[in-house]
């Protein structure tokens, strides 16, 4: 929702001269007027720091919201500040169902300010410009604030540079015309509008290479789009251009859905590494072949969100090049070399030689929020925190009539060598019961963050 802003300047005729005297005009001498207070200036102090320990949480997704809420519960004496650039929370989980009108917008959106007031932390809508880790200061568009502990929950960014280099014009056109809708913002509404106005033809989805945000969800989206075409008798076909050599996770379950439910609506193409995309001519060149499209969901490779890069949190590989993900202590989740800065959720980098990365999912981000809140609470109390691990659970709807879903579960433990091990359990048999579990899971998670 946007609000109209109107500035009214009224003055009595007798005061006109004094008003004009105080206004700067082109070519006039003298200093320009100072900015209004609420415009903000990065160099000013946004919140003076008091004696209480301050925890600044950057990013209001599933991880950041959870961390802010439970930090206030675990350490009532602490000052907790949540910085988020969006005015309203929009959930990527469940959004594939929202695209085809299975849930209302009200179910996946929440008011940041109301929730912050309810739980006693401070919410500030602003953009983070810089993180000065040496000075323990965050600089925002509204001003700067100091911290004792910093929690970074940046989510992801699209690595359009991998496709277009420094050609911002083509990257911007791709994002505006064929959005991936994997970051919570207006892209989801643009994608929904495109789907509901689609008259037929070729609908193409490019899937990013691992690691990516919520790996099974693009397949769910393909199923929901195909179901929408089938249900509304739209002569459209979904082509999935997958960077991987096969569907995973829950591969058998998705392949069964493609073959049994959407044989005439979905074409799956493995090893379709993107070589070139032209958003103006609507063409894609891949290792598996070239094609034109009528509409597309163009998912570029994923990286840790912009904030992780601004904070200098992104690690380097053996060749000295950025890995794209935050370099953290696998168990304690703080940056290597900076124990007062924690990273949670999708931005977390390599954690285990067995499976490399945690699934970049909302469930893991929520668990990370709980874990890091407990870590910081223990440190403020003067105790050494004990390591904790998340788990993961994802439900994927594959049919809209009847409503059926499949799912995947991940469990973690530390072995006797100190290495985190992962156990994966796929449920490939689609069922209505999993749909009920999915919505129950979502309700419990929303309650955990907001209620």
SULBELSUL-V443672 format. One record per residue. N is the residue number from 1. RES is the residue in three letters. PSI is psi in radians with two decimals (999 if undefined). Layout:
n = (N	N)
res = (RES	RES)
psi = (PSI	PSI)
This chain:
n = (1	2	3	4	5	6	7	8	9	10	11	12	13	14	15	16	17	18	19	20	21	22	23	24	25	26	27	28	29	30	31	32	33	34	35	36	37	38	39	40	41	42	43	44	45	46	47	48	49	50	51	52	53	54	55	56	57	58	59	60	61	62	63	64	65	66	67	68	69	70	71	72	73	74	75	76	77	78	79	80	81	82	83	84	85	86	87	88	89	90	91	92	93	94	95	96	97	98	99	100	101	102	103	104	105	106	107	108	109	110	111	112	113	114	115	116	117	118	119	120	121	122	123	124	125	126	127	128	129	130	131	132	133	134	135	136	137	138	139	140	141	142	143	144	145	146	147	148	149	150	151	152	153	154	155	156	157	158	159	160	161	162	163	164	165	166	167	168	169	170	171	172	173	174	175	176	177	178	179	180	181	182	183	184	185	186	187	188	189	190	191	192	193	194	195	196	197	198	199	200	201	202	203	204	205	206	207	208	209	210	211	212	213	214	215	216	217	218	219	220	221	222	223	224	225	226	227	228	229	230	231	232	233	234	235	236	237	238	239	240	241	242	243	244	245	246	247	248	249	250	251	252	253	254	255	256	257	258	259	260	261	262	263	264	265	266	267	268	269	270	271	272	273	274	275	276	277	278	279	280	281	282	283	284	285	286	287	288	289	290	291	292	293	294	295	296	297	298	299	300	301	302	303	304	305	306	307	308	309	310	311	312	313	314	315	316	317	318	319	320	321	322	323	324	325	326	327	328	329	330	331	332	333	334	335	336	337	338	339	340	341	342	343	344	345	346	347	348	349	350	351	352	353	354	355	356	357	358	359	360	361	362	363	364	365	366	367	368	369	370	371	372	373	374	375	376	377	378	379	380	381	382	383	384	385	386	387	388	389	390	391	392	393	394	395	396	397	398	399	400	401	402	403	404	405	406	407	408	409	410	411	412	413	414	415	416	417	418	419	420	421	422	423	424	425	426	427	428	429	430	431	432	433	434	435	436	437	438	439	440	441	442	443	444	445	446	447	448	449	450	451)
res = (UNK	UNK	UNK	UNK	UNK	UNK	UNK	UNK	UNK	UNK	UNK	UNK	UNK	UNK	UNK	UNK	UNK	UNK	UNK	UNK	UNK	UNK	UNK	UNK	UNK	UNK	UNK	UNK	UNK	UNK	UNK	UNK	UNK	UNK	UNK	UNK	UNK	UNK	UNK	UNK	UNK	UNK	UNK	UNK	UNK	UNK	UNK	UNK	UNK	UNK	UNK	UNK	UNK	UNK	UNK	UNK	UNK	UNK	UNK	UNK	UNK	UNK	UNK	UNK	UNK	UNK	UNK	UNK	UNK	UNK	UNK	UNK	UNK	UNK	UNK	UNK	UNK	UNK	UNK	UNK	UNK	UNK	UNK	UNK	UNK	UNK	UNK	UNK	UNK	UNK	UNK	UNK	UNK	UNK	UNK	UNK	UNK	UNK	UNK	UNK	UNK	UNK	UNK	UNK	UNK	UNK	UNK	UNK	UNK	UNK	UNK	UNK	UNK	UNK	UNK	UNK	UNK	UNK	UNK	UNK	UNK	UNK	UNK	UNK	UNK	UNK	UNK	UNK	UNK	UNK	UNK	UNK	UNK	UNK	UNK	UNK	UNK	UNK	UNK	UNK	UNK	UNK	UNK	UNK	UNK	UNK	UNK	UNK	UNK	UNK	UNK	UNK	UNK	UNK	UNK	UNK	UNK	UNK	UNK	UNK	UNK	UNK	UNK	UNK	UNK	UNK	UNK	UNK	UNK	UNK	UNK	UNK	UNK	UNK	UNK	UNK	UNK	UNK	UNK	UNK	UNK	UNK	UNK	UNK	UNK	UNK	UNK	UNK	UNK	UNK	UNK	UNK	UNK	UNK	UNK	UNK	UNK	UNK	UNK	UNK	UNK	UNK	UNK	UNK	UNK	UNK	UNK	UNK	UNK	UNK	UNK	UNK	UNK	UNK	UNK	UNK	UNK	UNK	UNK	UNK	UNK	UNK	UNK	UNK	UNK	UNK	UNK	UNK	UNK	UNK	UNK	UNK	UNK	UNK	UNK	UNK	UNK	UNK	UNK	UNK	UNK	UNK	UNK	UNK	UNK	UNK	UNK	UNK	UNK	UNK	UNK	UNK	UNK	UNK	UNK	UNK	UNK	UNK	UNK	UNK	UNK	UNK	UNK	UNK	UNK	UNK	UNK	UNK	UNK	UNK	UNK	UNK	UNK	UNK	UNK	UNK	UNK	UNK	UNK	UNK	UNK	UNK	UNK	UNK	UNK	UNK	UNK	UNK	UNK	UNK	UNK	UNK	UNK	UNK	UNK	UNK	UNK	UNK	UNK	UNK	UNK	UNK	UNK	UNK	UNK	UNK	UNK	UNK	UNK	UNK	UNK	UNK	UNK	UNK	UNK	UNK	UNK	UNK	UNK	UNK	UNK	UNK	UNK	UNK	UNK	UNK	UNK	UNK	UNK	UNK	UNK	UNK	UNK	UNK	UNK	UNK	UNK	UNK	UNK	UNK	UNK	UNK	UNK	UNK	UNK	UNK	UNK	UNK	UNK	UNK	UNK	UNK	UNK	UNK	UNK	UNK	UNK	UNK	UNK	UNK	UNK	UNK	UNK	UNK	UNK	UNK	UNK	UNK	UNK	UNK	UNK	UNK	UNK	UNK	UNK	UNK	UNK	UNK	UNK	UNK	UNK	UNK	UNK	UNK	UNK	UNK	UNK	UNK	UNK	UNK	UNK	UNK	UNK	UNK	UNK	UNK	UNK	UNK	UNK	UNK	UNK	UNK	UNK	UNK	UNK	UNK	UNK	UNK	UNK	UNK	UNK	UNK	UNK	UNK	UNK	UNK	UNK	UNK	UNK	UNK	UNK	UNK	UNK	UNK	UNK	UNK	UNK	UNK	UNK	UNK	UNK	UNK	UNK	UNK	UNK	UNK	UNK	UNK	UNK	UNK	UNK	UNK	UNK	UNK	UNK	UNK	UNK	UNK	UNK	UNK	UNK)
psi = (2.30	2.64	2.33	2.36	2.13	2.32	2.14	2.21	1.99	2.53	2.51	2.67	-0.61	-0.30	0.01	-0.75	-0.76	-0.58	-0.81	-0.53	-0.48	0.02	2.37	2.37	2.71	2.24	-0.14	2.65	2.88	2.95	2.64	2.70	2.62	2.71	2.57	2.64	-0.79	-0.09	-0.65	2.64	2.26	-0.51	-0.21	2.79	2.11	-0.84	1.92	2.46	2.31	-2.78	-0.42	2.54	2.40	2.29	2.13	2.19	2.10	1.94	2.09	0.73	-2.76	-0.66	-0.85	-0.75	-0.75	-0.77	-0.79	-0.80	-0.83	-0.37	-0.74	-0.62	-0.73	-0.52	1.36	-0.42	-0.23	2.66	2.10	2.20	2.21	2.15	2.22	2.37	-0.39	2.55	-0.37	2.44	2.31	2.18	2.15	-0.81	2.39	-0.20	-0.46	-0.62	-0.62	-0.62	-0.57	0.38	0.52	-0.32	2.72	2.78	-0.62	-0.43	-0.51	0.16	2.59	2.71	1.98	-0.78	-0.78	-0.75	-0.71	-0.69	-0.63	-0.64	-0.04	0.24	2.91	2.21	2.25	2.10	1.93	2.85	2.29	2.17	-0.62	2.58	1.96	1.59	-0.56	-0.71	-0.01	0.96	2.43	2.26	2.18	3.04	-0.37	-0.18	-3.11	2.71	2.49	2.77	2.75	-0.71	2.51	2.29	2.05	2.13	1.23	-0.24	-2.47	2.94	2.78	2.24	1.21	-0.36	-0.55	-0.48	-0.74	0.06	-2.23	0.29	1.54	-0.56	-0.82	-0.69	-0.77	-0.68	-0.69	-0.80	-0.66	-0.70	-0.58	1.12	2.56	-0.55	0.88	0.16	2.38	1.74	-2.79	-0.19	-0.65	-0.71	-0.63	-0.71	-0.72	-0.72	-0.73	-0.73	-0.81	-0.27	0.05	2.25	-0.13	2.86	-2.74	2.08	2.03	2.44	2.15	2.27	2.33	2.77	2.69	2.66	2.55	2.85	2.23	1.30	-0.67	-0.27	-0.54	-0.60	-0.67	-0.76	-0.73	-0.73	-0.73	-0.68	-0.78	-0.72	-0.69	-0.76	-0.81	-0.79	-0.67	0.16	0.78	2.27	1.25	2.76	2.33	2.17	2.10	1.98	1.74	2.28	-0.52	2.95	0.02	2.89	2.23	2.59	-3.11	0.68	-0.90	-0.65	-0.77	-0.73	-0.66	-0.71	-0.77	-0.80	-0.66	-0.57	-0.58	0.67	-0.62	0.05	-0.37	2.29	2.16	2.25	1.91	2.93	0.59	1.13	2.20	2.23	-0.70	2.46	2.34	1.79	-0.26	-0.74	-0.13	0.95	2.62	2.35	2.24	2.95	-0.39	0.07	3.00	2.70	2.79	2.82	2.77	-0.67	2.74	2.65	1.75	1.74	1.81	2.90	2.64	2.62	2.99	2.55	2.86	-0.69	-0.65	-0.64	-0.74	-0.53	-0.02	0.55	-0.23	2.30	3.03	2.55	-3.04	-0.34	0.06	0.25	2.62	2.37	-0.38	-0.12	2.72	2.42	1.82	2.81	2.14	-0.56	-0.69	-0.22	0.18	2.82	2.47	2.15	-0.05	1.49	-0.16	0.01	2.05	2.59	2.33	2.76	-2.58	-0.49	-0.25	2.35	-2.62	2.28	-0.25	2.40	-0.27	-0.82	-0.01	-1.25	2.54	2.61	2.32	1.38	2.81	-0.63	-0.81	-0.73	-0.76	-0.77	-0.72	-0.67	-0.77	-0.81	-0.84	-0.62	-0.74	-0.69	-0.87	-0.68	-0.75	-0.72	-0.69	-0.56	-0.04	0.32	2.69	2.14	2.58	2.43	2.48	2.72	2.63	-3.10	-3.08	2.56	2.18	2.28	2.39	2.04	2.35	-0.17	2.44	-0.24	1.63	2.78	2.10	2.59	2.87	3.04	2.92	2.47	2.47	2.29	2.64	2.57	2.80	2.19	-3.12	-0.12	0.10	0.23	2.37	2.25	2.56	2.37	2.23	2.32	1.93	2.38	1.76	-0.28	1.98	2.51	2.76	-0.53	-0.62	-0.50	-0.78	-0.74	-0.65	-0.86	-0.55	-0.77	-0.83	-0.76	-0.74	-0.70	-0.73	-0.69	-0.70	-0.65	-0.59	-0.56	999)
